[in-house]
Amino acid sequence: MDMMSLIGKFAGAAGAGGGAGAITEQVMGLVTQSGGVQGIISKFEQNGFGEQVKSWLGDGPNQK
């Protein structure tokens, strides 16, 4: 599944209904402006959330 499909499914599950396409475009625009997924991860790490991000991406329990 590509990123657009994943975000579209999330938006639909969140109750976006017919606006899911617009939400998907907005989210993808933000991801692109941030340097992709790696750029977003880097921003979390730079702001002291590196351990939380690692927990989200790893196999263990998620940290808050």
Secondary structure, 3 states (H helix, E strand, C coil): CCHHHHHHHHHHHCCCHHHHHHHHHHHHHHHHHCCHHHHHHHHHHHCCCHHHHHHHHCCCCCCC
